[in-house]
Amino acid sequence: MLNAKRTESKPLSNVILLFVMPATTSPETRSSYCIRQVVRWLGLVGAWAWTIVAGIGGLGLIVTLGPWPPTNGWFALFSGLSACPLTGWLLKKYAGIRFPGWARLIVAVLFIVAGRLTLKIEGRGPFLPDFSHH
């Protein structure tokens, strides 16, 4: 049910809420709903950005450096794929598995940590990236 009630004090905000927000009973509920929506959109934009940066970057490393050793982009590629909102949607639609955004974020971070740890164990780089080189 949508909020179709209009008041004389804030007609424009109620018109906007008519299309965006379900019916609410208090201003606190409205503000918490708006905050949740902003956080949801920021998470979606961040997930797609990470998908593009890590996923395509990892794929680029695999293409340019070759598929072996596994640290050549595989961890970044899988991190990007796990963060992708499309992955969650496909799992829900075709496998019946709900894979929420917070879980995708955790898996994406774990892939990057595993890749960095593998580089450290192999002796091909530090655990934390060193950006001080010019």
DSSP file (Angstrom, degrees, kcal/mol; ACC not computed):
  #  RESIDUE AA STRUCTURE BP1 BP2  ACC     N-H-->O    O-->H-N    N-H-->O    O-->H-N    TCO  KAPPA ALPHA  PHI   PSI    X-CA   Y-CA   Z-CA
    1    1 A M              0   0    0      0, 0.0    22,-2.0     0, 0.0     2,-0.2   0.000 360.0 360.0 360.0 135.3    0.0    0.0    0.0
    2    2 A L  B     -A   22   0A   0     20,-0.3     2,-1.2     1,-0.0    16,-0.1  -0.616 360.0-105.0 -97.8 156.3    1.4    3.4   -0.9
    3    3 A N        +     0   0    0     18,-1.2    18,-0.1    14,-0.4    17,-0.1  -0.676  49.2 159.7 -79.9  97.2    1.3    6.6    1.1
    4    4 A A        +     0   0    0     -2,-1.2     2,-0.3     2,-0.1    -1,-0.2   0.413  34.4 113.1-100.8  -0.3   -1.4    8.6   -0.8
    5    5 A K        -     0   0    0     -3,-0.1     2,-0.4     9,-0.0    13,-0.0  -0.567  50.0-161.3 -76.6 132.4   -2.3   11.0    2.0
    6    6 A R        -     0   0    0     -2,-0.3     2,-0.3     9,-0.0    -2,-0.1  -0.932   3.6-163.2-115.8 138.9   -1.3   14.6    1.4
    7    7 A T        -     0   0    0     -2,-0.4     7,-0.1     3,-0.2     3,-0.1  -0.803  26.8-124.8-114.1 162.2   -0.9   17.3    4.0
    8    8 A E  S    S+     0   0    0     -2,-0.3    -1,-0.1     1,-0.2    -2,-0.0   0.745 104.2  61.1 -76.4 -23.1   -0.8   21.0    3.4
    9    9 A S  S    S+     0   0    0      1,-0.2    -1,-0.2     2,-0.1    -3,-0.0   0.864 121.0  14.6 -76.1 -35.4    2.5   21.5    5.2
   10   10 A K     >  +     0   0    0      1,-0.1     4,-1.6    -3,-0.1    -3,-0.2  -0.508  67.5 154.7-138.6  68.0    4.7   19.3    2.8
   11   11 A P  H  > S+     0   0    0      0, 0.0     4,-1.8     0, 0.0     5,-0.1   0.895  75.9  51.0 -67.3 -38.0    2.8   18.5   -0.4
   12   12 A L  H  > S+     0   0    0      1,-0.2     4,-2.2     2,-0.2     5,-0.2   0.917 109.2  49.7 -67.0 -42.6    5.9   18.0   -2.5
   13   13 A S  H  > S+     0   0    0      1,-0.2     4,-2.5     2,-0.2    -1,-0.2   0.874 110.9  50.6 -65.1 -35.0    7.5   15.5   -0.1
   14   14 A N  H  X S+     0   0    0     -4,-1.6     4,-1.6     2,-0.2    -1,-0.2   0.851 107.9  52.5 -70.9 -33.2    4.3   13.5    0.1
   15   15 A V  H  X S+     0   0    0     -4,-1.8     4,-0.9     2,-0.2    -2,-0.2   0.927 111.8  46.3 -65.3 -43.5    4.1   13.4   -3.7
   16   16 A I  H >X S+     0   0    0     -4,-2.2     4,-1.3     1,-0.2     3,-0.9   0.923 112.3  50.5 -62.6 -44.1    7.6   12.0   -3.8
   17   17 A L  H 3X S+     0   0    0     -4,-2.5     4,-2.2     1,-0.2   -14,-0.4   0.789  98.3  68.6 -65.4 -26.8    6.8    9.6   -1.0
   18   18 A L  H 3< S+     0   0    0     -4,-1.6    -1,-0.2     1,-0.2    -2,-0.2   0.870 110.7  32.6 -58.2 -37.0    3.8    8.4   -3.0
   19   19 A F  H << S+     0   0    0     -4,-0.9    -1,-0.2    -3,-0.9    -2,-0.2   0.654 130.4  32.5 -94.7 -17.9    6.0    6.9   -5.6
   20   20 A V  H  < S+     0   0    0     -4,-1.3    -3,-0.2     1,-0.2    -2,-0.2   0.805 108.8  52.5-108.0 -38.6    8.9    5.8   -3.4
   21   21 A M     <  -     0   0    0     -4,-2.2   -18,-1.2    -5,-0.2    -1,-0.2  -0.838  68.2-128.3-117.5 137.3    7.7    4.8    0.0
   22   22 A P  B     -A    2   0A   0      0, 0.0   -20,-0.3     0, 0.0    -2,-0.1  -0.263  56.6 -67.4 -68.6 167.8    5.1    2.5    1.4
   23   23 A A        -     0   0    0    -22,-2.0     2,-0.3    -5,-0.1   -20,-0.0  -0.307  60.9-177.7 -59.8 134.5    2.6    3.8    3.9
   24   24 A T        -     0   0    0     -3,-0.1    -1,-0.0     1,-0.1    -3,-0.0  -0.840  28.2-146.5-129.9 168.3    4.1    4.7    7.2
   25   25 A T  S    S+     0   0    0     -2,-0.3    -1,-0.1     1,-0.2     3,-0.0   0.625  75.9  32.1-111.2 -17.2    2.8    6.0   10.5
   26   26 A S  S  > S-     0   0    0      1,-0.1     4,-1.8     0, 0.0    -1,-0.2  -0.959  71.1-119.6-142.4 157.3    5.6    8.3   11.8
   27   27 A P  H  > S+     0   0    0      0, 0.0     4,-2.6     0, 0.0     5,-0.2   0.836 114.2  59.0 -62.7 -31.6    8.3   10.6   10.6
   28   28 A E  H  > S+     0   0    0      1,-0.2     4,-2.4     2,-0.2     5,-0.2   0.899 105.1  48.9 -63.6 -39.7   10.9    8.3   12.3
   29   29 A T  H  > S+     0   0    0      2,-0.2     4,-2.2     1,-0.2    -1,-0.2   0.892 110.5  51.7 -66.5 -38.7    9.8    5.4   10.2
   30   30 A R  H  X S+     0   0    0     -4,-1.8     4,-2.5     2,-0.2    -2,-0.2   0.937 111.4  46.1 -62.5 -46.5   10.0    7.6    7.1
   31   31 A S  H  X S+     0   0    0     -4,-2.6     4,-2.4     1,-0.2    -2,-0.2   0.897 113.1  48.9 -67.6 -38.4   13.6    8.7    7.9
   32   32 A S  H  X S+     0   0    0     -4,-2.4     4,-2.3     2,-0.2    -1,-0.2   0.878 111.2  51.2 -68.1 -34.5   14.7    5.1    8.7
   33   33 A Y  H  X S+     0   0    0     -4,-2.2     4,-2.3     2,-0.2    -2,-0.2   0.929 110.8  48.1 -64.0 -44.8   13.1    3.9    5.5
   34   34 A C  H  X S+     0   0    0     -4,-2.5     4,-2.4     2,-0.2    -2,-0.2   0.897 111.2  50.4 -63.4 -40.9   15.0    6.6    3.5
   35   35 A I  H  X S+     0   0    0     -4,-2.4     4,-2.6     2,-0.2     5,-0.2   0.921 110.4  49.9 -63.6 -43.5   18.3    5.8    5.2
   36   36 A R  H  X S+     0   0    0     -4,-2.3     4,-2.6     1,-0.2    -2,-0.2   0.901 110.6  50.1 -61.0 -40.5   17.8    2.1    4.4
   37   37 A Q  H  X S+     0   0    0     -4,-2.3     4,-2.4     2,-0.2    -2,-0.2   0.910 111.0  48.4 -65.5 -41.8   17.1    2.9    0.8
   38   38 A V  H  X S+     0   0    0     -4,-2.4     4,-2.6     2,-0.2    -2,-0.2   0.928 113.5  47.2 -63.5 -45.1   20.2    5.1    0.5
   39   39 A V  H  X S+     0   0    0     -4,-2.6     4,-2.5     1,-0.2    -2,-0.2   0.906 111.4  51.9 -62.7 -41.2   22.3    2.4    2.1
   40   40 A R  H  X S+     0   0    0     -4,-2.6     4,-2.1    -5,-0.2    -2,-0.2   0.919 112.3  45.1 -61.2 -44.6   20.8   -0.2   -0.3
   41   41 A W  H  X S+     0   0    0     -4,-2.4     4,-2.6     2,-0.2     5,-0.2   0.896 112.3  50.9 -68.3 -40.1   21.5    1.9   -3.3
   42   42 A L  H  X S+     0   0    0     -4,-2.6     4,-2.6     1,-0.2    -2,-0.2   0.901 110.9  49.9 -62.9 -39.8   25.1    2.7   -2.1
   43   43 A G  H  X S+     0   0    0     -4,-2.5     4,-2.5    -5,-0.2    -2,-0.2   0.898 110.8  49.3 -63.7 -40.9   25.6   -1.1   -1.6
   44   44 A L  H  X S+     0   0    0     -4,-2.1     4,-2.2     2,-0.2    -2,-0.2   0.923 113.0  45.8 -65.3 -44.6   24.3   -1.9   -5.1
   45   45 A V  H  X S+     0   0    0     -4,-2.6     4,-2.4     1,-0.2    -2,-0.2   0.915 114.3  49.2 -64.6 -42.6   26.6    0.8   -6.7
   46   46 A G  H  X S+     0   0    0     -4,-2.6     4,-2.6    -5,-0.2    -2,-0.2   0.887 109.8  51.5 -63.5 -39.1   29.5   -0.5   -4.7
   47   47 A A  H  X S+     0   0    0     -4,-2.5     4,-2.2     2,-0.2    -2,-0.2   0.920 112.3  45.0 -65.1 -43.8   28.9   -4.1   -5.6
   48   48 A W  H  X S+     0   0    0     -4,-2.2     4,-2.3     2,-0.2    -2,-0.2   0.895 112.8  51.8 -67.3 -38.1   28.7   -3.3   -9.3
   49   49 A A  H  X S+     0   0    0     -4,-2.4     4,-2.9     2,-0.2     5,-0.2   0.932 111.8  46.1 -62.9 -44.4   31.9   -1.1   -9.0
   50   50 A W  H  X>S+     0   0    0     -4,-2.6     4,-2.4     1,-0.2     5,-0.9   0.880 110.0  54.8 -66.0 -36.6   33.7   -4.0   -7.3
   51   51 A T  I  X>S+     0   0    0     -4,-2.2     4,-1.1    -5,-0.2     5,-0.7   0.926 113.3  41.8 -59.4 -45.0   32.5   -6.4   -9.9
   52   52 A I  I  X>S+     0   0    0     -4,-2.3     4,-1.2     3,-0.2     5,-0.6   0.944 120.4  41.1 -69.4 -48.2   33.9   -4.2  -12.7
   53   53 A V  I  X5S+     0   0    0     -4,-2.9     4,-1.4    -5,-0.2    -2,-0.2   0.971 127.8  28.1 -67.5 -54.6   37.2   -3.4  -11.0
   54   54 A A  I  X5S+     0   0    0     -4,-2.4     4,-2.7    -5,-0.2     5,-0.2   0.922 124.5  46.7 -76.4 -44.1   38.0   -6.8   -9.5
   55   55 A G  I  X<S+     0   0    0     -4,-1.1     4,-2.1    -5,-0.9    -3,-0.2   0.955 120.9  35.3 -65.3 -51.0   36.2   -9.0  -12.0
   56   56 A I  I  X<S+     0   0    0     -4,-1.2     4,-2.4    -5,-0.7    -1,-0.2   0.870 118.6  53.0 -72.8 -35.6   37.5   -7.4  -15.1
   57   57 A G  H  X<S+     0   0    0     -4,-1.4     4,-2.1    -5,-0.6    -2,-0.2   0.923 110.8  47.0 -63.0 -43.4   40.9   -6.6  -13.6
   58   58 A G  H  X S+     0   0    0     -4,-2.7     4,-2.1     2,-0.2    -2,-0.2   0.904 112.2  49.7 -64.3 -41.7   41.3  -10.3  -12.6
   59   59 A L  H  X S+     0   0    0     -4,-2.1     4,-2.3    -5,-0.2    -1,-0.2   0.889 109.2  53.0 -63.9 -38.6   40.2  -11.4  -16.1
   60   60 A G  H  X S+     0   0    0     -4,-2.4     4,-2.6     1,-0.2     5,-0.2   0.894 108.2  50.1 -63.0 -40.3   42.7   -9.0  -17.6
   61   61 A L  H  X S+     0   0    0     -4,-2.1     4,-2.9     2,-0.2     5,-0.4   0.901 110.1  50.4 -64.2 -40.2   45.5  -10.4  -15.5
   62   62 A I  H  X S+     0   0    0     -4,-2.1     4,-1.3     1,-0.2    -2,-0.2   0.912 113.7  45.4 -63.9 -41.8   44.6  -13.9  -16.5
   63   63 A V  H  < S+     0   0    0     -4,-2.3    -2,-0.2     2,-0.2    -1,-0.2   0.917 121.3  36.6 -68.6 -43.4   44.6  -12.9  -20.2
   64   64 A T  H  < S+     0   0    0     -4,-2.6    -2,-0.2    -5,-0.2    -3,-0.2   0.871 129.6  29.1 -81.3 -37.0   47.9  -11.0  -20.0
   65   65 A L  H  < S-     0   0    0     -4,-2.9     3,-0.2    -5,-0.2    -3,-0.2   0.551 110.6-114.1-101.1  -9.0   49.9  -13.1  -17.6
   66   66 A G     <  -     0   0    0     -4,-1.3    -1,-0.2    -5,-0.4    -2,-0.1  -0.112  32.2 -77.6  92.9 163.9   48.4  -16.5  -18.3
   67   67 A P  S    S+     0   0    0      0, 0.0     5,-0.2     0, 0.0    -1,-0.1   0.586  91.7 107.3 -79.2  -9.4   46.3  -18.7  -16.1
   68   68 A W        +     0   0    0     -3,-0.2     0, 0.0    -6,-0.1     0, 0.0  -0.967  62.3  36.4-123.5 137.7   49.2  -20.1  -14.0
   69   69 A P  S >  S-     0   0    0      0, 0.0     3,-2.4     0, 0.0     0, 0.0   0.562  86.9-126.8 -73.9 165.1   50.0  -19.6  -11.1
   70   70 A P  T 3>>S+     0   0    0      0, 0.0     4,-0.8     0, 0.0     5,-0.5   0.682 103.6  69.9 -59.1 -18.8   46.5  -19.3   -9.7
   71   71 A T  T 345 +     0   0    0      1,-0.2     2,-2.8     3,-0.2     5,-0.2   0.642  69.3 101.4 -74.9 -11.4   47.3  -15.9   -8.1
   72   72 A N  T <45S-     0   0    0     -3,-2.4    -1,-0.2     1,-0.2    -7,-0.1  -0.343 117.6 -50.9 -73.1  64.8   47.4  -14.3  -11.6
   73   73 A G  T  >5S+     0   0    0     -2,-2.8     4,-2.8   -12,-0.1    -1,-0.2   0.211 111.1 109.2  96.7 -15.3   44.0  -12.8  -11.3
   74   74 A W  H  X5S+     0   0    0     -4,-0.8     4,-2.6     1,-0.2     5,-0.2   0.917  81.3  47.5 -63.8 -43.3   41.9  -15.8  -10.3
   75   75 A F  H  ><S+     0   0    0     -5,-0.5     4,-1.9     1,-0.2    -1,-0.2   0.909 114.9  46.5 -65.7 -40.4   41.3  -14.5   -6.7
   76   76 A A  H  > S+     0   0    0      2,-0.2     4,-2.6    -5,-0.2    -2,-0.2   0.917 111.8  51.8 -66.3 -42.6   40.3  -11.1   -8.0
   77   77 A L  H  X S+     0   0    0     -4,-2.8     4,-2.4     1,-0.2    -2,-0.2   0.937 112.7  44.1 -59.3 -47.6   38.1  -12.6  -10.7
   78   78 A F  H  X S+     0   0    0     -4,-2.6     4,-2.2     2,-0.2    -1,-0.2   0.822 111.2  54.9 -69.9 -29.6   36.2  -14.7   -8.2
   79   79 A S  H  X S+     0   0    0     -4,-1.9     4,-1.7    -5,-0.2    -1,-0.2   0.931 110.4  46.1 -65.0 -44.7   36.0  -11.8   -5.7
   80   80 A G  H  X S+     0   0    0     -4,-2.6     4,-1.0     1,-0.2    -2,-0.2   0.901 113.2  49.0 -63.7 -41.6   34.3   -9.7   -8.4
   81   81 A L  H  < S+     0   0    0     -4,-2.4     3,-0.3     1,-0.2     6,-0.2   0.883 110.9  49.8 -66.5 -37.6   32.0  -12.5   -9.4
   82   82 A S  H  < S+     0   0    0     -4,-2.2    -1,-0.2     1,-0.2    -2,-0.2   0.829 111.5  48.7 -72.4 -29.2   31.0  -13.2   -5.8
   83   83 A A  H  < S+     0   0    0     -4,-1.7    -1,-0.2    -5,-0.1    -2,-0.2   0.682  86.3 112.2 -79.7 -17.3   30.2   -9.5   -5.1
   84   84 A C    >X  -     0   0    0     -4,-1.0     4,-1.2    -3,-0.3     3,-0.8  -0.338  64.1-145.3 -63.7 127.3   28.2   -9.2   -8.3
   85   85 A P  H 3> S+     0   0    0      0, 0.0     4,-2.1     0, 0.0    -1,-0.2   0.815 100.3  63.3 -60.5 -29.3   24.4   -8.5   -7.7
   86   86 A L  H 3> S+     0   0    0      1,-0.2     4,-2.8     2,-0.2     5,-0.2   0.848  96.6  57.7 -64.2 -33.4   23.7  -10.6  -10.7
   87   87 A T  H <> S+     0   0    0     -3,-0.8     4,-2.4    -6,-0.2    -1,-0.2   0.933 107.4  46.8 -61.1 -46.4   25.2  -13.7   -9.0
   88   88 A G  H  X S+     0   0    0     -4,-1.2     4,-2.0     1,-0.2    11,-0.3   0.902 113.3  48.7 -62.1 -41.7   22.8  -13.3   -6.1
   89   89 A W  H  X S+     0   0    0     -4,-2.1     4,-2.6     2,-0.2    -2,-0.2   0.920 112.1  48.1 -65.4 -44.3   19.8  -12.9   -8.5
   90   90 A L  H  X>S+     0   0    0     -4,-2.8     4,-2.8     1,-0.2     5,-0.6   0.905 111.5  50.1 -64.5 -41.4   20.8  -15.9  -10.6
   91   91 A L  I  X>S+     0   0    0     -4,-2.4     6,-2.0    -5,-0.2     4,-1.5   0.904 113.7  46.0 -62.8 -40.3   21.3  -18.1   -7.6
   92   92 A K  I  <5S+     0   0    0     -4,-2.0     4,-0.5     4,-0.3    -2,-0.2   0.916 117.9  42.2 -68.0 -42.7   17.9  -17.1   -6.2
   93   93 A K  I  <5S+     0   0    0     -4,-2.6    -2,-0.2    -5,-0.2    -3,-0.2   0.922 128.5  23.5 -72.4 -45.2   16.1  -17.6   -9.5
   94   94 A Y  I  <5S+     0   0    0     -4,-2.8    -3,-0.2    -5,-0.2    -2,-0.2   0.725 134.7  27.8-100.8 -23.4   17.7  -20.9  -10.8
   95   95 A A  I  <<S-     0   0    0     -4,-1.5    -3,-0.2    -5,-0.6    -2,-0.1   0.514  94.2-124.5-114.9  -8.1   19.0  -22.6   -7.6
   96   96 A G      < +     0   0    0     -5,-0.7     2,-0.5    -4,-0.5    -4,-0.3   0.715  64.6 138.2  72.2  19.4   16.6  -21.3   -5.0
   97   97 A I        -     0   0    0     -6,-2.0     2,-0.6    -7,-0.1    -1,-0.2  -0.877  48.3-144.0-103.3 124.3   19.5  -20.1   -2.9
   98   98 A R        +     0   0    0     -2,-0.5    -9,-0.1    -3,-0.1   -10,-0.1  -0.787  20.2 178.6 -87.0 120.3   19.3  -16.7   -1.3
   99   99 A F        -     0   0    0     -2,-0.6    -7,-0.1   -11,-0.3    -8,-0.1  -0.790  17.0-157.8-124.4  84.0   22.7  -15.0   -1.3
  100  100 A P     >  -     0   0    0      0, 0.0     4,-2.2     0, 0.0     3,-0.3  -0.058  28.2-104.6 -67.1 165.8   22.2  -11.5    0.3
  101  101 A G  H  > S+     0   0    0      1,-0.2     4,-2.4     2,-0.2     5,-0.2   0.857 118.1  54.6 -58.5 -41.0   24.5   -8.6   -0.3
  102  102 A W  H  > S+     0   0    0      1,-0.2     4,-1.9     2,-0.2    -1,-0.2   0.882 110.2  47.5 -64.7 -35.8   26.2   -8.8    3.1
  103  103 A A  H  > S+     0   0    0     -3,-0.3     4,-2.4     2,-0.2    -1,-0.2   0.885 110.4  51.7 -71.3 -38.4   27.2  -12.4    2.4
  104  104 A R  H  X S+     0   0    0     -4,-2.2     4,-2.5     2,-0.2    -2,-0.2   0.897 109.0  51.9 -63.2 -38.9   28.4  -11.6   -1.1
  105  105 A L  H  X S+     0   0    0     -4,-2.4     4,-2.4     2,-0.2    -2,-0.2   0.924 109.7  48.6 -62.1 -45.3   30.6   -8.8    0.5
  106  106 A I  H  X S+     0   0    0     -4,-1.9     4,-2.4     1,-0.2    -2,-0.2   0.924 113.0  47.1 -61.9 -45.0   32.1  -11.3    3.0
  107  107 A V  H  X S+     0   0    0     -4,-2.4     4,-2.2     2,-0.2    -1,-0.2   0.905 111.5  51.6 -64.3 -41.1   32.9  -13.8    0.4
  108  108 A A  H  X S+     0   0    0     -4,-2.5     4,-1.8     1,-0.2    -2,-0.2   0.917 111.7  46.4 -62.1 -43.6   34.4  -11.2   -1.9
  109  109 A V  H  X S+     0   0    0     -4,-2.4     4,-2.7     1,-0.2    -1,-0.2   0.905 110.3  53.5 -65.3 -41.2   36.7   -9.9    0.9
  110  110 A L  H  X S+     0   0    0     -4,-2.4     4,-2.6     1,-0.2    -2,-0.2   0.875 106.4  52.8 -62.8 -37.0   37.7  -13.5    1.8
  111  111 A F  H  X S+     0   0    0     -4,-2.2     4,-2.3     2,-0.2    -1,-0.2   0.928 111.3  46.0 -62.4 -44.3   38.7  -14.2   -1.8
  112  112 A I  H  X S+     0   0    0     -4,-1.8     4,-2.5     2,-0.2    -2,-0.2   0.920 113.4  48.9 -65.5 -43.0   40.9  -11.1   -1.8
  113  113 A V  H  X S+     0   0    0     -4,-2.7     4,-2.6     1,-0.2    -2,-0.2   0.914 111.5  50.2 -62.1 -42.4   42.4  -12.0    1.6
  114  114 A A  H  X S+     0   0    0     -4,-2.6     4,-2.2    -5,-0.2    -1,-0.2   0.897 111.2  49.2 -63.4 -39.7   43.1  -15.6    0.4
  115  115 A G  H  X S+     0   0    0     -4,-2.3     4,-2.1     2,-0.2    -2,-0.2   0.914 112.5  46.4 -65.5 -42.9   44.8  -14.2   -2.8
  116  116 A R  H  X S+     0   0    0     -4,-2.5     4,-2.1     2,-0.2    -2,-0.2   0.903 112.6  50.7 -66.0 -40.2   47.0  -11.8   -0.8
  117  117 A L  H  X S+     0   0    0     -4,-2.6     4,-2.6     2,-0.2    -2,-0.2   0.890 109.0  51.8 -64.0 -39.2   47.8  -14.6    1.7
  118  118 A T  H  X S+     0   0    0     -4,-2.2     4,-2.5     2,-0.2     6,-0.2   0.910 108.5  50.7 -63.9 -42.5   48.8  -16.9   -1.2
  119  119 A L  H  X>S+     0   0    0     -4,-2.1     5,-2.1     1,-0.2     4,-0.9   0.911 111.5  48.5 -60.3 -41.5   51.1  -14.2   -2.7
  120  120 A K  H ><5S+     0   0    0     -4,-2.1     3,-0.5     2,-0.2    -2,-0.2   0.923 111.8  48.2 -64.6 -44.7   52.7  -13.9    0.7
  121  121 A I  H 3<5S+     0   0    0     -4,-2.6    -2,-0.2     1,-0.2    -1,-0.2   0.885 111.6  50.3 -64.8 -38.8   53.2  -17.6    1.1
  122  122 A E  H 3<5S-     0   0    0     -4,-2.5    -1,-0.2    -5,-0.2    -2,-0.2   0.674 111.0-123.4 -71.9 -16.5   54.6  -17.9   -2.4
  123  123 A G  T <<5S+     0   0    0     -4,-0.9    -3,-0.2    -3,-0.5    -2,-0.1   0.700  78.8 119.0  80.8  19.7   57.0  -15.1   -1.6
  124  124 A R  S   <S-     0   0    0     -5,-2.1    -4,-0.2     1,-0.2    -5,-0.1   0.333  80.3 -17.5-100.4   6.8   55.8  -13.0   -4.6
  125  125 A G  S    S-     0   0    0     -6,-0.7    -2,-0.3    -5,-0.1    -1,-0.2  -0.905  76.5 -75.8 168.5 165.3   54.6  -10.1   -2.6
  126  126 A P        -     0   0    0      0, 0.0    -6,-0.1     0, 0.0    -7,-0.1  -0.331  39.5-117.6 -76.1 163.3   53.6   -8.7    0.8
  127  127 A F  S    S+     0   0    0     -8,-0.1    -8,-0.1     1,-0.1    -7,-0.1   0.938 106.1  47.7 -65.5 -46.3   50.3   -9.5    2.4
  128  128 A L  S    S-     0   0    0    -11,-0.0    -1,-0.1     1,-0.0     0, 0.0  -0.827 101.3-110.4 -95.4 132.9   49.3   -5.8    2.4
  129  129 A P        -     0   0    0      0, 0.0     2,-0.7     0, 0.0    -2,-0.1  -0.306  23.8-137.1 -61.8 144.0   49.9   -4.0   -0.9
  130  130 A D        +     0   0    0      1,-0.1     3,-0.4    -4,-0.1     0, 0.0  -0.904  27.4 171.4-106.4 107.9   52.7   -1.4   -0.9
  131  131 A F        +     0   0    0     -2,-0.7    -1,-0.1     1,-0.2     0, 0.0   0.247  54.2  96.0 -98.7  11.8   51.6    1.7   -2.8
  132  132 A S        +     0   0    0      2,-0.0     2,-0.3     0, 0.0    -1,-0.2   0.641  58.2  99.4 -80.1 -13.0   54.6    3.8   -1.7
  133  133 A H              0   0    0     -3,-0.4     0, 0.0     1,-0.1     0, 0.0  -0.544 360.0 360.0 -74.7 136.1   56.5    3.1   -5.0
  134  134 A H              0   0    0     -2,-0.3    -1,-0.1     0, 0.0    -2,-0.0   0.434 360.0 360.0-101.2 360.0   56.3    5.9   -7.5
